[in-house]
């Protein structure tokens, strides 16, 4: 099968998966926006389509006619080089276009992308941009679920989205794996897709370190809550303490104390399973817990080095009584690192407007690694660099601890 045919098949599969995610939702669900950082599901469906129309069809489709002239502004997210943008905090005000119109928009663009790939499927630049667009769409598939979860949490009716994946259970007691450090290489290499911020591959020096064998569980974090961790300023960064105080934060997002602790999930309210990883923590909370546990958060280089060693069979050395294994590494919870989001040595943003995709956000953000239970599986890799500000906690973000060796 040719590259163009394979890409066409993948295009149809990923685009259909986005529509399938909104099938349990009403048109009203798809229009609402619960906070400025979240977006309506309808907007996600339209924006990912806007990406293909703006960066593919406007260039490669002969005699292209836009589906609707105003969509170029309405569904532009942050690409200043493209033109004006509709204000992000007001996306929930867009009762028009309707959900059915957005779905028609998707069909219109999809048919023309198929024509472009049939005509120019051997164009390497075209294939690269379509591939980027598909990975971009998968990011928004994850955002659809995170944003809907927050929206439903804000609803007094506490609606359930439906059956959804959960992070895995803790399979063993937490152990510490010793990593010798030294000069190591991190960053994407070889074939396969990566974002520009995952490259170039480069060398870093690591002091010897220890990494926890699994993620911190709900039960372990509950011990921190019940020990008064949210009331002890010595555990918190100054900015984190101010954030905690200003927002009266006393426990993770989606937790509610009652006769027993309950948590809100995409399946509705449930009793918190103490064996699953704690999620929906800000960087501030993750850092405070690490201090309480007499540990720290790993750097992104430590995390990737250990993860890549695992992937190649070069396990870090474990304590004699423990098996050499890193559990819950990919696909359970995004794991905060202590690394500020910054360019790798030699980083070059992609050319053109798509160069705004990652590089311009390299300020006031922290790196997360590992992917979560709602991250599309094909996007799980050791070099993926996610990033959010320290206060963000509506993402599926958790904790893996590290220590100096």
PyMOL commands that set and color helices and strands:
alter all, ss='L'
color gray80, all
select helices_A, chain A and resi 3-22+27-31+41-60+71-74+88-93+99-120+124-153+196-198+218-226+229-231+233-235+238-247+283-292+300-311+353-356+359-361+377-379
alter helices_A, ss='H'
color red, helices_A
select strands_A, chain A and resi 176-179+182-186+202-206+209-212+255-256+262-265+268-271+296-297+317-318+334-340+366-369+386-388+397-398+401-404
alter strands_A, ss='S'
color yellow, strands_A
deselect
rebuild
show_as cartoon
